[in-house]
Amino acid sequence: MKKIGFLSFGHWTPEPYSDVRTASNAPDGETAADIARRHAEVFLERLKGEGFAEPNPRPIFPNPPGLLRLEPYSEGLRERIWWGSSSNATSKWAARLGMNLQSSTLKDDETGEPLHVQQRKQIDAYREAWKAAGHRREPRVSVSRSIFALVDDRDRAYFGLDANTRAIFGRSYAAEPDVLVKELADDEAIKAADTLLLSSREYRRS
């Protein structure tokens, strides 16, 4: 890959850089997921702060000598990168590379079990792969849930769930506060994660 600034991450291939491998000229058999993972590995390398890009020979402002690094540089950013994974295999790949894991409300159905159970197994697999990789720090793991506390009839009208429908991207929680507490306590993925991201809707009370 040519080490030419923005092209190093490869999303567009203008002339005269047609030999830079991107989604538009990927070899046969390489999927979009393969490309995303390959680009992610390049990105993680760039975050180390080492020079990689050839400076513009006619810069507007003077450049430091040698190859340029990614700017602005942030110490420790490499350890604060999260990867959103929908499969167990990709979560283990993220662990090997030292990325934190974000498991959202969408996951590949790999066992037919409820979402929260599959996410718990995904998190366990991630942590096992992290340990096997020998990383020194503790990883971060997050899961996302839509949670709505129903305290009056307006809440129920806006956010009450239809018992006759079935969510395909993972369940939402909408119930009275005491019921929510019990339901969330039974969520295996929430138990396993160290971070819970909440999706919520707002409406104005008149």
Secondary structure by P-SEA (a helix, b strand, c coil): cccccccccccccccccccccccccccccccaaaaaaaaaaaaaaaaccccccccccccccccccccccccccccccccccccccccaaaaaaaaaabbbbbbcccccccccccaaaaaaaaaaaaaaaaaaacccbbbbbbbbbbbbbbccaaaaaccccccccccccbbbbbccaaaaaaaaaaccccccccbbbbbbbbbbcc
